[in-house]
Amino acid sequence: MAIATGSAFGQILNLNPGPANNGGSAGWAIFFDVQALSSPLNVTHLKTANTGGAGVGFNVEVYTFAGSGLGGPVGSGPGSSSAGWTFLGTAAAVQGPVASQVSELIDIPDIAVGSGQTVGVALRFLGVGPRYFGTGTPPYSVYSDSFLQATTGDARSVPFTTTGSFFTSRAMVGELHYAVVPEPATMAALALGAGVMALRRRRKAQ
């Protein structure tokens, strides 16, 4: 269980606190799942451990999958093929002040997660490699608050193919930032309330 805190970009779900104790090379990808527990939401930013030197720039490709994106071994599972994956875009990133640890906040293409839905996420690292926590074959790590649950994760050296190496579980070190999307009924109630307040102000002014 993780505790969500606030940020300028909504809520923060803290993942494995690290420090990272394992990792890969440029071109590797890490995989994890996100689930919206009670309301639709958008994952908008993240921090993640990587092999970069302090202050070094790099890029992260962001992919999503409808349903869980976890599972293997290397020749099977969602991450063994590009089928079903959607490429959202490439995010520019900067390593934090400590080499081979957690990045600065990364503005990623928004990952939309419907209420009760699970979305698989893959982050492919360009220019640096991912770092994460885990050795051997421990169970997946689950982090959650009232709105968001994250299950992490897998690592693949040649993502979306049946070649290379597959490692599980490898917990993402860092955090996810997200914003809850109000339900239509909530939006309608807010609009109605605003209308009533405006009407009252006009009556007082007469």
Phi, psi and omega in degrees: 000135178241157179257128178278141175236167182270157174213175177295345182250020179112228182259157178240128171254114179281133178261208181302129185285347181076196003289154178300141181235013182200168180177181182228201186246173176303139183096344176288162177227148171249147184236139175206165179248146170236142179227130175275117189278325187223339181212153174297151182207165175239124171277120191246332183214162175202163168237142182211144179288149181202175186270004185292154173287164182305125177077005183283138176275147176204181181230153178229122173275137184244126179233149176230159183219134179285109186102187181292133176260011184264157174124154181210202011284203189301326184271004180215183182087161183304325183284358181272358182210155176278352181299129178088350181269142177246125178277117182272333181144179181247130181254134174281140185222160177225133177294149177289190185285352180243125180300142175063022176236222193269141181289170164289172181296130183252126176274104183261161170302136185301134175257107182276130181232117179287157181303126181080357183268154174247135178235127174279142181232136173237133176245114178258126188266131179241128181093333174220172175252161176286151167235152187202182181245129176141142171221162181070216182228061179288164176292162176300150175263137181239130179234135184207160168225203184289339187245323190233138172236135177238132176245124187220141347189187178241162172227138177229136181280332177229079187298150177067025172222170178264015180248178178083207184240150179231131180230135178209147346271153176231109187281131176293130177261120181149218183203157176245136175251136184214162177232129178285136178263121180299141175294155179307321180296322178294318178298318180296319179295320178296317179296319179297316179299319179295321179295318179297316180297321180295320179297317179298319180296320180294320179295321179294329183283343182282000000 
